[in-house]
Structure formats: structure tokens, C-alpha cells
């Protein structure tokens, strides 16, 4: 892949436009979070163990 496939702006490659970013001195390390979905199953069912996985009988 070459530059003709991904053209860039006319600005110098070494300079990034950081004008839209907030001042790093004013950033806080706290991140807002939201509760996730409840992953508790709505119902459960006891099932038999798959064949060949039964515990060995005591001898």
C-alpha cells in the first residue's frame, strides 16, 4: 500500500493537529462507567454428565 491509496493532508507528517484535544494538565484519571447487563441466567437445569466423564467408582 502506498500513499496514493491513503492520501494525507497537506500538513507536515511530523506535525499532528492536536488542537481538538483537551489540555493534558486538566485531564482526570477517573473514568465514568455504566453498569453492564445482568448476566445471571434466567433459569438453570440439571443435566446428566456427558458419556465418559463420570467420576470413577471407589474400589
CHARMM internal coordinates of N, CA and C (Angstrom, degrees):
IC EDIT
DIST 1 N 1 CA 1.4357
DIST 1 CA 1 C 1.5314
ANGL 1 N 1 CA 1 C 108.39
DIST 1 C 2 N 1.2636
ANGL 1 CA 1 C 2 N 114.60
DIHE 1 N 1 CA 1 C 2 N 135.84
DIST 2 N 2 CA 1.4570
ANGL 1 C 2 N 2 CA 119.34
DIHE 1 CA 1 C 2 N 2 CA -177.10
DIST 2 CA 2 C 1.5169
ANGL 2 N 2 CA 2 C 110.30
DIHE 1 C 2 N 2 CA 2 C -122.04
DIST 2 C 3 N 1.3128
ANGL 2 CA 2 C 3 N 116.02
DIHE 2 N 2 CA 2 C 3 N 177.51
DIST 3 N 3 CA 1.4635
ANGL 2 C 3 N 3 CA 121.22
DIHE 2 CA 2 C 3 N 3 CA -177.59
DIST 3 CA 3 C 1.5231
ANGL 3 N 3 CA 3 C 112.51
DIHE 2 C 3 N 3 CA 3 C -60.98
DIST 3 C 4 N 1.3268
ANGL 3 CA 3 C 4 N 118.41
DIHE 3 N 3 CA 3 C 4 N -30.17
DIST 4 N 4 CA 1.4629
ANGL 3 C 4 N 4 CA 117.46
DIHE 3 CA 3 C 4 N 4 CA -178.76
DIST 4 CA 4 C 1.5293
ANGL 4 N 4 CA 4 C 111.33
DIHE 3 C 4 N 4 CA 4 C -67.76
DIST 4 C 5 N 1.3293
ANGL 4 CA 4 C 5 N 117.85
DIHE 4 N 4 CA 4 C 5 N -23.34
DIST 5 N 5 CA 1.4609
ANGL 4 C 5 N 5 CA 120.63
DIHE 4 CA 4 C 5 N 5 CA 176.16
DIST 5 CA 5 C 1.5299
ANGL 5 N 5 CA 5 C 111.51
DIHE 4 C 5 N 5 CA 5 C -78.36
DIST 5 C 6 N 1.3367
ANGL 5 CA 5 C 6 N 116.26
DIHE 5 N 5 CA 5 C 6 N -30.38
DIST 6 N 6 CA 1.4518
ANGL 5 C 6 N 6 CA 121.64
DIHE 5 CA 5 C 6 N 6 CA -178.64
DIST 6 CA 6 C 1.5253
ANGL 6 N 6 CA 6 C 109.40
DIHE 5 C 6 N 6 CA 6 C -130.03
DIST 6 C 7 N 1.3162
ANGL 6 CA 6 C 7 N 117.69
DIHE 6 N 6 CA 6 C 7 N 77.42
DIST 7 N 7 CA 1.4687
ANGL 6 C 7 N 7 CA 119.36
DIHE 6 CA 6 C 7 N 7 CA -178.35
DIST 7 CA 7 C 1.5276
ANGL 7 N 7 CA 7 C 110.96
DIHE 6 C 7 N 7 CA 7 C -66.40
DIST 7 C 8 N 1.3177
ANGL 7 CA 7 C 8 N 115.91
DIHE 7 N 7 CA 7 C 8 N 147.89
DIST 8 N 8 CA 1.4627
ANGL 7 C 8 N 8 CA 121.84
DIHE 7 CA 7 C 8 N 8 CA 179.45
DIST 8 CA 8 C 1.5132
ANGL 8 N 8 CA 8 C 110.03
DIHE 7 C 8 N 8 CA 8 C -111.24
DIST 8 C 9 N 1.2911
ANGL 8 CA 8 C 9 N 115.54
DIHE 8 N 8 CA 8 C 9 N 169.69
DIST 9 N 9 CA 1.4560
ANGL 8 C 9 N 9 CA 120.14
DIHE 8 CA 8 C 9 N 9 CA 174.25
DIST 9 CA 9 C 1.5213
ANGL 9 N 9 CA 9 C 109.23
DIHE 8 C 9 N 9 CA 9 C -66.00
DIST 9 C 10 N 1.3193
ANGL 9 CA 9 C 10 N 115.62
DIHE 9 N 9 CA 9 C 10 N 170.21
DIST 10 N 10 CA 1.4569
ANGL 9 C 10 N 10 CA 120.41
DIHE 9 CA 9 C 10 N 10 CA -179.06
DIST 10 CA 10 C 1.5234
ANGL 10 N 10 CA 10 C 112.86
DIHE 9 C 10 N 10 CA 10 C -78.97
DIST 10 C 11 N 1.3310
ANGL 10 CA 10 C 11 N 119.00
DIHE 10 N 10 CA 10 C 11 N -1.49
DIST 11 N 11 CA 1.4629
ANGL 10 C 11 N 11 CA 119.10
DIHE 10 CA 10 C 11 N 11 CA -179.43
DIST 11 CA 11 C 1.5272
ANGL 11 N 11 CA 11 C 110.20
DIHE 10 C 11 N 11 CA 11 C -73.50
DIST 11 C 12 N 1.3066
ANGL 11 CA 11 C 12 N 115.60
DIHE 11 N 11 CA 11 C 12 N 161.91
DIST 12 N 12 CA 1.4608
ANGL 11 C 12 N 12 CA 121.35
DIHE 11 CA 11 C 12 N 12 CA -178.63
DIST 12 CA 12 C 1.5284
ANGL 12 N 12 CA 12 C 108.96
DIHE 11 C 12 N 12 CA 12 C -65.51
DIST 12 C 13 N 1.3502
ANGL 12 CA 12 C 13 N 117.17
DIHE 12 N 12 CA 12 C 13 N 138.02
DIST 13 N 13 CA 1.4603
ANGL 12 C 13 N 13 CA 121.27
DIHE 12 CA 12 C 13 N 13 CA -177.40
DIST 13 CA 13 C 1.5286
ANGL 13 N 13 CA 13 C 113.17
DIHE 12 C 13 N 13 CA 13 C -60.74
DIST 13 C 14 N 1.3299
ANGL 13 CA 13 C 14 N 117.24
DIHE 13 N 13 CA 13 C 14 N -29.72
DIST 14 N 14 CA 1.4566
ANGL 13 C 14 N 14 CA 119.95
DIHE 13 CA 13 C 14 N 14 CA -177.51
DIST 14 CA 14 C 1.5216
ANGL 14 N 14 CA 14 C 112.71
DIHE 13 C 14 N 14 CA 14 C -77.15
DIST 14 C 15 N 1.3062
ANGL 14 CA 14 C 15 N 117.49
DIHE 14 N 14 CA 14 C 15 N -12.77
DIST 15 N 15 CA 1.4572
ANGL 14 C 15 N 15 CA 121.17
DIHE 14 CA 14 C 15 N 15 CA -177.68
DIST 15 CA 15 C 1.5222
ANGL 15 N 15 CA 15 C 109.79
DIHE 14 C 15 N 15 CA 15 C -109.49
DIST 15 C 16 N 1.3106
ANGL 15 CA 15 C 16 N 116.44
DIHE 15 N 15 CA 15 C 16 N 125.98
DIST 16 N 16 CA 1.4585
ANGL 15 C 16 N 16 CA 121.34
DIHE 15 CA 15 C 16 N 16 CA 175.48
DIST 16 CA 16 C 1.5195
ANGL 16 N 16 CA 16 C 108.54
DIHE 15 C 16 N 16 CA 16 C -103.60
DIST 16 C 17 N 1.3159
ANGL 16 CA 16 C 17 N 115.96
DIHE 16 N 16 CA 16 C 17 N 146.31
DIST 17 N 17 CA 1.4612
ANGL 16 C 17 N 17 CA 120.50
DIHE 16 CA 16 C 17 N 17 CA 178.52
DIST 17 CA 17 C 1.5238
ANGL 17 N 17 CA 17 C 108.23
DIHE 16 C 17 N 17 CA 17 C -84.16
DIST 17 C 18 N 1.3125
ANGL 17 CA 17 C 18 N 116.91
DIHE 17 N 17 CA 17 C 18 N 103.12
DIST 18 N 18 CA 1.4562
ANGL 17 C 18 N 18 CA 122.20
DIHE 17 CA 17 C 18 N 18 CA -178.18
DIST 18 CA 18 C 1.5238
ANGL 18 N 18 CA 18 C 112.24
DIHE 17 C 18 N 18 CA 18 C -104.50
DIST 18 C 19 N 1.3186
ANGL 18 CA 18 C 19 N 116.83
DIHE 18 N 18 CA 18 C 19 N 13.44
DIST 19 N 19 CA 1.4614
ANGL 18 C 19 N 19 CA 120.62
DIHE 18 CA 18 C 19 N 19 CA -175.77
DIST 19 CA 19 C 1.5249
ANGL 19 N 19 CA 19 C 112.12
DIHE 18 C 19 N 19 CA 19 C -63.26
DIST 19 C 20 N 1.3203
ANGL 19 CA 19 C 20 N 118.97
DIHE 19 N 19 CA 19 C 20 N -30.30
DIST 20 N 20 CA 1.4547
ANGL 19 C 20 N 20 CA 121.24
DIHE 19 CA 19 C 20 N 20 CA -177.32
DIST 20 CA 20 C 1.5150
ANGL 20 N 20 CA 20 C 114.11
DIHE 19 C 20 N 20 CA 20 C -82.86
DIST 20 C 21 N 1.3299
ANGL 20 CA 20 C 21 N 118.41
DIHE 20 N 20 CA 20 C 21 N -7.12
DIST 21 N 21 CA 1.4582
ANGL 20 C 21 N 21 CA 121.23
DIHE 20 CA 20 C 21 N 21 CA -178.60
DIST 21 CA 21 C 1.5224
ANGL 21 N 21 CA 21 C 110.84
DIHE 20 C 21 N 21 CA 21 C -87.14
DIST 21 C 22 N 1.3383
ANGL 21 CA 21 C 22 N 117.11
DIHE 21 N 21 CA 21 C 22 N 150.00
DIST 22 N 22 CA 1.4632
ANGL 21 C 22 N 22 CA 119.43
DIHE 21 CA 21 C 22 N 22 CA 178.95
DIST 22 CA 22 C 1.5297
ANGL 22 N 22 CA 22 C 110.97
DIHE 21 C 22 N 22 CA 22 C -71.18
DIST 22 C 23 N 1.3172
ANGL 22 CA 22 C 23 N 115.67
DIHE 22 N 22 CA 22 C 23 N 160.88
DIST 23 N 23 CA 1.4593
ANGL 22 C 23 N 23 CA 121.72
DIHE 22 CA 22 C 23 N 23 CA 178.25
DIST 23 CA 23 C 1.5304
ANGL 23 N 23 CA 23 C 108.72
DIHE 22 C 23 N 23 CA 23 C -64.99
DIST 23 C 24 N 1.3378
ANGL 23 CA 23 C 24 N 118.44
DIHE 23 N 23 CA 23 C 24 N 123.20
DIST 24 N 24 CA 1.4695
ANGL 23 C 24 N 24 CA 120.52
DIHE 23 CA 23 C 24 N 24 CA -178.10
DIST 24 CA 24 C 1.5260
ANGL 24 N 24 CA 24 C 113.19
DIHE 23 C 24 N 24 CA 24 C -59.06
DIST 24 C 25 N 1.3178
ANGL 24 CA 24 C 25 N 118.27
DIHE 24 N 24 CA 24 C 25 N -26.50
DIST 25 N 25 CA 1.4628
ANGL 24 C 25 N 25 CA 121.18
DIHE 24 CA 24 C 25 N 25 CA 179.61
DIST 25 CA 25 C 1.5269
ANGL 25 N 25 CA 25 C 111.46
DIHE 24 C 25 N 25 CA 25 C -70.47
DIST 25 C 26 N 1.3155
ANGL 25 CA 25 C 26 N 117.17
DIHE 25 N 25 CA 25 C 26 N -21.22
DIST 26 N 26 CA 1.4630
ANGL 25 C 26 N 26 CA 120.75
DIHE 25 CA 25 C 26 N 26 CA -177.39
DIST 26 CA 26 C 1.5303
ANGL 26 N 26 CA 26 C 112.50
DIHE 25 C 26 N 26 CA 26 C -97.93
DIST 26 C 27 N 1.3220
ANGL 26 CA 26 C 27 N 117.18
DIHE 26 N 26 CA 26 C 27 N -2.29
DIST 27 N 27 CA 1.4607
ANGL 26 C 27 N 27 CA 120.30
DIHE 26 CA 26 C 27 N 27 CA -179.66
DIST 27 CA 27 C 1.5217
ANGL 27 N 27 CA 27 C 110.36
DIHE 26 C 27 N 27 CA 27 C -74.59
DIST 27 C 28 N 1.3140
ANGL 27 CA 27 C 28 N 116.02
DIHE 27 N 27 CA 27 C 28 N 145.20
DIST 28 N 28 CA 1.4569
ANGL 27 C 28 N 28 CA 121.53
DIHE 27 CA 27 C 28 N 28 CA 176.22
DIST 28 CA 28 C 1.5157
ANGL 28 N 28 CA 28 C 108.00
DIHE 27 C 28 N 28 CA 28 C -111.39
DIST 28 C 29 N 1.3181
ANGL 28 CA 28 C 29 N 116.58
DIHE 28 N 28 CA 28 C 29 N 152.17
DIST 29 N 29 CA 1.4570
ANGL 28 C 29 N 29 CA 120.06
DIHE 28 CA 28 C 29 N 29 CA -178.20
DIST 29 CA 29 C 1.5239
ANGL 29 N 29 CA 29 C 112.48
DIHE 28 C 29 N 29 CA 29 C -81.82
DIST 29 C 30 N 1.3181
ANGL 29 CA 29 C 30 N 117.83
DIHE 29 N 29 CA 29 C 30 N -7.98
DIST 30 N 30 CA 1.4586
ANGL 29 C 30 N 30 CA 120.56
DIHE 29 CA 29 C 30 N 30 CA -179.46
DIST 30 CA 30 C 1.5247
ANGL 30 N 30 CA 30 C 109.93
DIHE 29 C 30 N 30 CA 30 C -73.92
DIST 30 C 31 N 1.3153
ANGL 30 CA 30 C 31 N 115.12
DIHE 30 N 30 CA 30 C 31 N 138.00
DIST 31 N 31 CA 1.4570
ANGL 30 C 31 N 31 CA 120.58
DIHE 30 CA 30 C 31 N 31 CA 178.88
DIST 31 CA 31 C 1.5221
ANGL 31 N 31 CA 31 C 107.75
DIHE 30 C 31 N 31 CA 31 C -118.34
DIST 31 C 32 N 1.2927
ANGL 31 CA 31 C 32 N 115.69
DIHE 31 N 31 CA 31 C 32 N 127.38
DIST 32 N 32 CA 1.4657
ANGL 31 C 32 N 32 CA 119.47
DIHE 31 CA 31 C 32 N 32 CA 178.16
DIST 32 CA 32 C 1.5237
ANGL 32 N 32 CA 32 C 109.28
DIHE 31 C 32 N 32 CA 32 C -69.81
DIST 32 C 33 N 1.3113
ANGL 32 CA 32 C 33 N 116.53
DIHE 32 N 32 CA 32 C 33 N 136.37
DIST 33 N 33 CA 1.4602
ANGL 32 C 33 N 33 CA 120.61
DIHE 32 CA 32 C 33 N 33 CA 178.89
DIST 33 CA 33 C 1.5181
ANGL 33 N 33 CA 33 C 109.33
DIHE 32 C 33 N 33 CA 33 C -125.85
DIST 33 C 34 N 1.2851
ANGL 33 CA 33 C 34 N 115.27
DIHE 33 N 33 CA 33 C 34 N 157.05
DIST 34 N 34 CA 1.4600
ANGL 33 C 34 N 34 CA 121.85
DIHE 33 CA 33 C 34 N 34 CA 176.67
DIST 34 CA 34 C 1.5227
ANGL 34 N 34 CA 34 C 107.37
DIHE 33 C 34 N 34 CA 34 C -123.88
DIST 34 C 35 N 1.3183
ANGL 34 CA 34 C 35 N 117.16
DIHE 34 N 34 CA 34 C 35 N 147.00
DIST 35 N 35 CA 1.4648
ANGL 34 C 35 N 35 CA 118.09
DIHE 34 CA 34 C 35 N 35 CA 178.83
DIST 35 CA 35 C 1.5233
ANGL 35 N 35 CA 35 C 110.55
DIHE 34 C 35 N 35 CA 35 C -63.77
DIST 35 C 36 N 1.3026
ANGL 35 CA 35 C 36 N 115.39
DIHE 35 N 35 CA 35 C 36 N 141.72
DIST 36 N 36 CA 1.4610
ANGL 35 C 36 N 36 CA 120.51
DIHE 35 CA 35 C 36 N 36 CA 179.46
DIST 36 CA 36 C 1.5167
ANGL 36 N 36 CA 36 C 110.81
DIHE 35 C 36 N 36 CA 36 C -85.39
DIST 36 C 37 N 1.3100
ANGL 36 CA 36 C 37 N 116.10
DIHE 36 N 36 CA 36 C 37 N -178.99
DIST 37 N 37 CA 1.4668
ANGL 36 C 37 N 37 CA 119.85
DIHE 36 CA 36 C 37 N 37 CA -179.79
DIST 37 CA 37 C 1.5299
ANGL 37 N 37 CA 37 C 110.72
DIHE 36 C 37 N 37 CA 37 C -69.90
DIST 37 C 38 N 1.3195
ANGL 37 CA 37 C 38 N 116.12
DIHE 37 N 37 CA 37 C 38 N 153.17
DIST 38 N 38 CA 1.4586
ANGL 37 C 38 N 38 CA 121.48
DIHE 37 CA 37 C 38 N 38 CA 176.31
DIST 38 CA 38 C 1.5236
ANGL 38 N 38 CA 38 C 107.70
DIHE 37 C 38 N 38 CA 38 C -76.51
DIST 38 C 39 N 1.3307
ANGL 38 CA 38 C 39 N 117.05
DIHE 38 N 38 CA 38 C 39 N 114.85
DIST 39 N 39 CA 1.4614
ANGL 38 C 39 N 39 CA 121.24
DIHE 38 CA 38 C 39 N 39 CA -177.12
DIST 39 CA 39 C 1.5245
ANGL 39 N 39 CA 39 C 112.55
DIHE 38 C 39 N 39 CA 39 C -96.34
DIST 39 C 40 N 1.3316
ANGL 39 CA 39 C 40 N 116.79
DIHE 39 N 39 CA 39 C 40 N 11.74
DIST 40 N 40 CA 1.4507
ANGL 39 C 40 N 40 CA 120.43
DIHE 39 CA 39 C 40 N 40 CA 177.37
DIST 40 CA 40 C 1.5304
ANGL 40 N 40 CA 40 C 108.75
DIHE 39 C 40 N 40 CA 40 C -70.20
DIST 40 C 41 N 1.3460
ANGL 40 CA 40 C 41 N 117.35
DIHE 40 N 40 CA 40 C 41 N 129.30
DIST 41 N 41 CA 1.4709
ANGL 40 C 41 N 41 CA 118.23
DIHE 40 CA 40 C 41 N 41 CA -179.86
DIST 41 CA 41 C 1.5258
ANGL 41 N 41 CA 41 C 111.06
DIHE 40 C 41 N 41 CA 41 C -63.93
DIST 41 C 42 N 1.3082
ANGL 41 CA 41 C 42 N 116.21
DIHE 41 N 41 CA 41 C 42 N 144.69
DIST 42 N 42 CA 1.4599
ANGL 41 C 42 N 42 CA 120.16
DIHE 41 CA 41 C 42 N 42 CA -179.55
DIST 42 CA 42 C 1.5223
ANGL 42 N 42 CA 42 C 111.44
DIHE 41 C 42 N 42 CA 42 C -72.64
DIST 42 C 43 N 1.3038
ANGL 42 CA 42 C 43 N 117.36
DIHE 42 N 42 CA 42 C 43 N -25.58
DIST 43 N 43 CA 1.4585
ANGL 42 C 43 N 43 CA 121.13
DIHE 42 CA 42 C 43 N 43 CA 175.73
DIST 43 CA 43 C 1.5285
ANGL 43 N 43 CA 43 C 108.68
DIHE 42 C 43 N 43 CA 43 C -156.11
DIST 43 C 44 N 1.3220
ANGL 43 CA 43 C 44 N 115.62
DIHE 43 N 43 CA 43 C 44 N 157.79
DIST 44 N 44 CA 1.4603
ANGL 43 C 44 N 44 CA 120.91
DIHE 43 CA 43 C 44 N 44 CA 176.71
DIST 44 CA 44 C 1.5123
ANGL 44 N 44 CA 44 C 108.35
DIHE 43 C 44 N 44 CA 44 C -127.88
DIST 44 C 45 N 1.2999
ANGL 44 CA 44 C 45 N 116.08
DIHE 44 N 44 CA 44 C 45 N 161.21
DIST 45 N 45 CA 1.4548
ANGL 44 C 45 N 45 CA 120.96
DIHE 44 CA 44 C 45 N 45 CA -178.25
DIST 45 CA 45 C 1.5190
ANGL 45 N 45 CA 45 C 108.12
DIHE 44 C 45 N 45 CA 45 C -144.34
DIST 45 C 46 N 1.3353
ANGL 45 CA 45 C 46 N 116.70
DIHE 45 N 45 CA 45 C 46 N 130.50
DIST 46 N 46 CA 1.4586
ANGL 45 C 46 N 46 CA 120.16
DIHE 45 CA 45 C 46 N 46 CA 175.55
DIST 46 CA 46 C 1.5206
ANGL 46 N 46 CA 46 C 108.63
DIHE 45 C 46 N 46 CA 46 C -75.38
DIST 46 C 47 N 1.3090
ANGL 46 CA 46 C 47 N 115.73
DIHE 46 N 46 CA 46 C 47 N 133.28
DIST 47 N 47 CA 1.4637
ANGL 46 C 47 N 47 CA 120.76
DIHE 46 CA 46 C 47 N 47 CA 179.69
DIST 47 CA 47 C 1.5157
ANGL 47 N 47 CA 47 C 109.08
DIHE 46 C 47 N 47 CA 47 C -127.92
DIST 47 C 48 N 1.3278
ANGL 47 CA 47 C 48 N 115.93
DIHE 47 N 47 CA 47 C 48 N 158.89
DIST 48 N 48 CA 1.4590
ANGL 47 C 48 N 48 CA 121.25
DIHE 47 CA 47 C 48 N 48 CA 177.17
DIST 48 CA 48 C 1.5234
ANGL 48 N 48 CA 48 C 109.50
DIHE 47 C 48 N 48 CA 48 C -73.51
DIST 48 C 49 N 1.3361
ANGL 48 CA 48 C 49 N 115.44
DIHE 48 N 48 CA 48 C 49 N 150.82
DIST 49 N 49 CA 1.4626
ANGL 48 C 49 N 49 CA 120.19
DIHE 48 CA 48 C 49 N 49 CA 177.64
DIST 49 CA 49 C 1.5293
ANGL 49 N 49 CA 49 C 109.55
DIHE 48 C 49 N 49 CA 49 C -67.13
DIST 49 C 50 N 1.3228
ANGL 49 CA 49 C 50 N 118.10
DIHE 49 N 49 CA 49 C 50 N 147.58
DIST 50 N 50 CA 1.4632
ANGL 49 C 50 N 50 CA 120.34
DIHE 49 CA 49 C 50 N 50 CA 177.39
DIST 50 CA 50 C 1.5286
ANGL 50 N 50 CA 50 C 110.23
DIHE 49 C 50 N 50 CA 50 C -61.26
DIST 50 C 51 N 1.3199
ANGL 50 CA 50 C 51 N 118.27
DIHE 50 N 50 CA 50 C 51 N 149.73
DIST 51 N 51 CA 1.4693
ANGL 50 C 51 N 51 CA 121.36
DIHE 50 CA 50 C 51 N 51 CA 179.87
DIST 51 CA 51 C 1.5292
ANGL 51 N 51 CA 51 C 110.77
DIHE 50 C 51 N 51 CA 51 C -56.49
DIST 51 C 52 N 1.3363
ANGL 51 CA 51 C 52 N 115.48
DIHE 51 N 51 CA 51 C 52 N 138.90
DIST 52 N 52 CA 1.4542
ANGL 51 C 52 N 52 CA 120.60
DIHE 51 CA 51 C 52 N 52 CA 178.06
DIST 52 CA 52 C 1.5106
ANGL 52 N 52 CA 52 C 113.69
DIHE 51 C 52 N 52 CA 52 C 86.89
DIST 52 C 53 N 1.3273
ANGL 52 CA 52 C 53 N 118.14
DIHE 52 N 52 CA 52 C 53 N -0.31
DIST 53 N 53 CA 1.4619
ANGL 52 C 53 N 53 CA 119.85
DIHE 52 CA 52 C 53 N 53 CA -179.07
DIST 53 CA 53 C 1.5272
ANGL 53 N 53 CA 53 C 112.01
DIHE 52 C 53 N 53 CA 53 C -113.92
DIST 53 C 54 N 1.3225
ANGL 53 CA 53 C 54 N 116.69
DIHE 53 N 53 CA 53 C 54 N 9.55
DIST 54 N 54 CA 1.4601
ANGL 53 C 54 N 54 CA 119.30
DIHE 53 CA 53 C 54 N 54 CA 179.54
DIST 54 CA 54 C 1.5242
ANGL 54 N 54 CA 54 C 109.22
DIHE 53 C 54 N 54 CA 54 C -68.09
DIST 54 C 55 N 1.3172
ANGL 54 CA 54 C 55 N 116.06
DIHE 54 N 54 CA 54 C 55 N 149.53
DIST 55 N 55 CA 1.4643
ANGL 54 C 55 N 55 CA 120.82
DIHE 54 CA 54 C 55 N 55 CA 176.99
DIST 55 CA 55 C 1.5240
ANGL 55 N 55 CA 55 C 108.85
DIHE 54 C 55 N 55 CA 55 C -67.98
DIST 55 C 56 N 1.3443
ANGL 55 CA 55 C 56 N 117.60
DIHE 55 N 55 CA 55 C 56 N 141.42
DIST 56 N 56 CA 1.4768
ANGL 55 C 56 N 56 CA 119.50
DIHE 55 CA 55 C 56 N 56 CA 179.78
DIST 56 CA 56 C 1.5283
ANGL 56 N 56 CA 56 C 110.50
DIHE 55 C 56 N 56 CA 56 C -65.80
DIST 56 C 57 N 1.3197
ANGL 56 CA 56 C 57 N 115.58
DIHE 56 N 56 CA 56 C 57 N 144.24
DIST 57 N 57 CA 1.4642
ANGL 56 C 57 N 57 CA 120.98
DIHE 56 CA 56 C 57 N 57 CA 179.77
DIST 57 CA 57 C 1.5245
ANGL 57 N 57 CA 57 C 109.08
DIHE 56 C 57 N 57 CA 57 C -73.64
DIST 57 C 58 N 1.3447
ANGL 57 CA 57 C 58 N 116.10
DIHE 57 N 57 CA 57 C 58 N 143.27
DIST 58 N 58 CA 1.4686
ANGL 57 C 58 N 58 CA 119.84
DIHE 57 CA 57 C 58 N 58 CA 178.02
DIST 58 CA 58 C 1.5136
ANGL 58 N 58 CA 58 C 109.02
DIHE 57 C 58 N 58 CA 58 C -69.35
DIST 58 C 59 N 1.3404
ANGL 58 CA 58 C 59 N 117.15
DIHE 58 N 58 CA 58 C 59 N 135.21
DIST 59 N 59 CA 1.4735
ANGL 58 C 59 N 59 CA 121.31
DIHE 58 CA 58 C 59 N 59 CA -179.69
DIST 59 CA 59 C 1.4942
ANGL 59 N 59 CA 59 C 111.02
DIHE 58 C 59 N 59 CA 59 C -100.13
END
COOR INIT
IC SEED 1 N 1 CA 1 C
IC BUILD
